[in-house]
Amino acid sequence: LNKGKQGRKMSKNSEGIEAKMLHINKRTLLLALLLFVCHIESTTAFLPGLRFPSNSKAVKIYGNSKLEEELLSILQNGDAGRLSNTNEISTLVHQLEECQSDCGIPKPAISPQVMGRWRLLHTSNANTSSPIQRKAVDASKYQIYQDINLREPPQEEDDNDDGCLVVSQVVYFGDAFKLQLDALASTSKTPLAELTARKRTGKILGLNILGVSKVGEDAKPKDQDARIDFVFDQGYFQSSDKLLGGLKVPYPVPFRSPLFRDAVKGWIDITYLSDRIRISRGNKGTTFVLIKEEQHQIENIM
């Protein structure tokens, strides 16, 4: 009996010791954790540049939304037409262009954000643009778009071919007709061998018929990654009337003729690009302000 009592007493003592050790271990663990946290805080205080890795990535927002809103409020809500060129508009356009290096999307001509459909909001009425261009742009009731897309190469072509960049000017004459002019384009990322520098200004017998372009030193880009060179390749009027079956009528300019090929070359320099607004300056000295169309807006137009 005495042995049994002694055994039970020893067992209780053992359990008590284990409980105390467990309690001590918990306190020791908490103390060690507290010392570790204090060590980290003191380390970061002396080494403020120290950062611990994180799975979260900061999303950079490009563009100056304040200036964009001011410009859009004038162009979309006011009485200003596409050719209106007030001092206020010019100042805002210049301020946004000045922001490009700080908050604009870098390498704008080869950025994925430049792709898609853009609607023309404003253009300067340059005397060097063609009379036909000025007349079409001045008709504010017609919607004018610029599509920038990558045309996939034929399946039998080299797999390393990224395809051809195509810039299309699209004008909708109400719901009945549209005019589309397609240009083959070249950038630093998707170069096109044919697109050599333009040689002539474009005047025909001293007259401005197709527009007057900058050439030579005046035409050299300040930033190659901001330039899109192009050459018009085809154009057509198309009916949306079902009775006419989508009838297409060729645009009356032989773009592919050797006599006209140099005259239908051009370029745009993208001077400001955000996810919403694009400002470009063309080879004829014209400034363009465009807004990105959302997918649901494109579907409604089509």
C-alpha positions in Angstrom: 0.0 0.0 0.0 2.8 2.4 0.9 4.5 1.6 -2.4 1.2 2.4 -4.2 0.8 5.7 -2.3 4.4 6.6 -3.1 3.9 5.8 -6.8 0.7 8.0 -7.0 2.6 10.8 -5.2 5.5 10.6 -7.6 3.1 10.6 -10.5 1.4 13.7 -9.3 4.8 15.3 -8.6 5.9 14.4 -12.2 2.7 15.9 -13.7 3.2 19.1 -11.7 6.8 19.4 -12.9 5.7 18.9 -16.5 3.0 21.5 -16.1 5.5 24.0 -14.7 8.0 23.3 -17.5 5.2 23.7 -20.1 4.3 27.0 -18.5 7.9 28.1 -18.4 8.3 27.0 -22.1 5.3 29.1 -23.1 6.7 32.1 -21.2 10.1 31.6 -22.7 8.6 31.3 -26.3 6.6 34.5 -25.8 9.6 36.3 -24.5 11.8 35.1 -27.4 9.1 36.2 -29.9 8.9 39.6 -28.2 12.7 40.0 -28.3 12.6 39.1 -32.0 10.0 41.7 -32.9 11.9 44.3 -30.9 15.1 43.3 -32.8 13.3 43.7 -36.2 11.9 47.1 -35.2 15.3 48.4 -34.0 17.0 47.0 -37.2 14.5 48.8 -39.5 14.9 52.0 -37.5 18.7 52.0 -38.2 18.3 50.6 -41.7 15.2 52.3 -43.1 15.9 51.0 -46.6 15.4 47.4 -45.4 12.2 45.9 -46.8 10.9 42.4 -46.3 9.5 40.6 -49.4 5.8 40.8 -50.0 3.5 39.0 -52.5 1.5 42.1 -53.1 2.5 44.3 -56.1 1.7 48.0 -56.4 -0.2 48.8 -59.5 1.1 52.0 -61.1 -1.6 54.4 -62.5 -0.4 56.3 -65.5 -1.5 59.7 -66.6 -2.5 63.0 -65.0 -6.2 62.5 -64.3 -6.7 66.1 -63.2 -5.5 67.7 -66.4 -7.3 65.0 -68.4 -10.6 65.8 -66.7 -10.1 69.5 -67.4 -9.4 68.9 -71.1 -12.3 66.4 -71.5 -14.7 68.8 -69.8 -14.0 71.4 -72.5 -13.9 69.0 -75.5 -16.9 66.9 -74.6 -19.2 69.2 -72.7 -18.6 72.5 -74.1 -19.3 74.1 -77.5 -15.8 73.5 -78.8 -15.7 71.6 -82.1 -13.0 69.3 -83.2 -11.2 72.1 -84.9 -11.5 74.6 -82.1 -8.1 75.7 -80.9 -8.5 78.0 -77.9 -5.6 79.0 -75.7 -7.1 77.0 -72.9 -7.1 73.8 -75.0 -3.6 74.5 -76.3 -2.3 75.1 -72.7 -3.8 71.8 -71.4 -2.5 69.8 -74.3 1.0 71.2 -73.7 0.8 70.5 -70.0 -0.1 66.9 -70.6 2.7 66.5 -73.1 5.1 67.9 -70.4 3.8 65.1 -68.1 4.6 62.3 -70.4 8.2 61.6 -69.1 7.0 61.6 -65.5 3.5 59.9 -65.5 2.8 58.9 -69.1 3.0 55.3 -70.3 6.7 54.7 -71.4 7.6 53.9 -75.0 4.1 54.8 -76.1 4.3 53.7 -79.7 5.2 50.1 -78.8 3.2 49.9 -75.6 0.3 47.4 -75.5 -2.0 50.2 -74.3 -1.7 52.0 -77.6 -3.6 49.2 -79.4 -7.3 49.3 -80.0 -9.8 51.9 -81.1 -9.4 55.6 -80.4 -12.1 58.3 -81.0 -11.0 61.7 -82.3 -11.9 64.6 -79.9 -9.8 67.4 -81.2 -7.3 68.3 -83.9 -5.5 71.5 -84.7 -6.5 73.1 -88.0 -3.1 72.9 -89.6 -2.9 74.7 -93.0 -0.6 71.9 -94.2 -3.4 69.2 -93.9 -5.3 68.4 -97.1 -8.6 70.3 -97.9 -10.4 66.9 -97.9 -9.1 66.1 -94.4 -10.0 69.5 -93.0 -13.6 69.2 -94.4 -14.1 65.7 -93.0 -12.7 66.6 -89.6 -14.7 69.9 -89.4 -18.0 67.9 -89.8 -18.5 67.2 -86.1 -21.6 65.2 -86.7 -19.5 62.4 -88.2 -17.6 60.1 -85.8 -13.9 59.7 -86.6 -11.9 56.8 -85.2 -8.3 55.5 -85.4 -7.8 51.8 -85.0 -4.3 50.4 -84.2 -4.2 46.7 -84.5 -1.7 43.9 -85.2 -2.6 41.9 -88.3 -1.7 38.3 -87.8 0.7 36.8 -90.4 -0.6 34.0 -92.7 -0.2 30.5 -91.2 2.3 29.5 -93.9 4.6 32.4 -93.0 7.6 32.2 -90.6 6.6 31.5 -87.0 9.0 34.3 -85.9 6.9 36.8 -87.8 5.0 39.0 -85.3 2.6 40.2 -88.0 2.1 43.6 -89.5 0.9 46.7 -87.6 -2.1 48.4 -89.3 -3.4 51.9 -88.5 -6.9 52.5 -89.9 -8.8 55.8 -90.1 -12.5 55.2 -89.9 -15.2 57.8 -90.5 -18.9 57.0 -89.9 -21.4 59.0 -92.1 -24.4 58.3 -89.9 -25.6 54.7 -89.8 -25.5 54.2 -93.6 -21.9 54.5 -94.7 -18.4 54.5 -93.5 -15.0 55.4 -95.0 -12.0 53.3 -94.0 -8.4 54.0 -94.9 -5.9 51.3 -93.9 -2.2 52.1 -93.6 0.7 49.7 -93.0 2.6 50.8 -90.0 6.1 50.5 -88.6 7.6 51.0 -85.1 10.9 50.2 -83.4 9.3 46.9 -82.3 7.5 46.0 -85.6 9.7 47.5 -88.3 8.5 47.5 -91.9 11.3 47.5 -94.6 9.2 49.5 -97.1 8.8 52.4 -94.7 11.8 54.4 -95.6 11.9 58.2 -94.9 9.6 60.3 -97.0 11.4 62.3 -99.7 9.0 65.0 -100.9 6.6 67.4 -99.1 3.6 66.3 -101.2 2.8 69.5 -103.0 1.7 68.9 -106.6 2.6 71.8 -109.0 3.0 73.9 -105.9 -0.6 73.2 -104.7 -1.7 71.6 -101.4 -3.8 68.7 -102.6 -2.8 65.8 -100.4 -1.3 67.8 -97.6 2.2 69.1 -97.0 4.5 67.0 -94.9 7.7 67.6 -93.0 10.8 66.0 -94.6 14.5 65.7 -93.9 15.9 67.0 -90.6 12.5 68.4 -89.6 11.0 64.9 -89.8 13.5 63.0 -87.6 12.0 61.7 -84.4 13.1 62.8 -80.9 12.1 59.4 -79.5 12.0 56.4 -81.8 9.8 54.5 -79.3 7.2 57.2 -79.6 6.9 57.2 -83.4 4.6 55.2 -85.7 5.5 55.5 -89.4 2.8 54.5 -91.9 2.0 54.3 -95.6 -1.6 54.2 -96.8 -2.3 50.9 -98.6 -6.0 50.8 -99.3 -9.3 52.6 -98.7 -13.0 52.1 -99.4 -16.5 53.3 -98.7 -18.8 50.7 -97.3 -22.5 50.6 -97.0 -24.1 49.1 -93.9 -27.4 48.7 -95.7 -28.4 45.0 -95.8 -30.1 45.5 -99.2 -26.8 46.5 -100.6 -25.0 43.6 -99.0 -22.2 45.6 -97.5 -21.3 47.1 -100.8 -17.7 48.4 -101.0 -16.6 51.3 -103.3 -12.8 51.8 -103.6 -11.4 55.1 -102.4 -10.4 57.2 -105.5 -6.7 57.4 -104.7 -4.2 54.8 -106.1 -2.3 54.3 -102.8 -0.1 51.5 -104.2 0.9 53.3 -107.4 4.6 54.2 -107.5 3.7 57.7 -108.5 1.8 58.2 -105.2 3.6 55.9 -102.8 5.9 58.5 -101.4 3.1 61.0 -101.1 0.9 58.7 -99.0 3.7 58.1 -96.4 3.4 59.7 -93.0 4.1 59.4 -89.2 2.7 60.3 -85.8 4.7 61.0 -82.7 2.8 60.0 -79.5 3.5 62.9 -77.1 1.2 61.7 -74.3 -0.3 58.3 -73.5 -2.4 57.1 -70.6 -5.0 54.3 -70.4 -7.6 56.9 -71.5 -6.1 59.8 -73.5 -3.6 59.9 -76.4 -2.1 63.0 -77.8 -0.2 62.7 -81.1 1.5 65.1 -83.5 1.6 64.2 -87.2 4.0 64.7 -90.1 1.9 67.6 -91.4 2.1 69.5 -88.1 -1.3 68.6 -86.9 -2.1 67.8 -83.2 -4.6 65.1 -82.4 -6.4 64.4 -79.1 -8.1 61.0 -78.9 -10.0 59.0 -76.2 -9.8 55.3 -75.8 -13.1 53.5 -76.7 -14.2 50.7 -74.3 -15.2 47.3 -75.8 -19.0 47.8 -75.2 -18.8 51.2 -77.0 -17.1 49.5 -80.0 -19.7 46.8 -80.2 -22.5 49.4 -80.2 -20.8 51.3 -83.1 -20.3 48.1 -85.1 
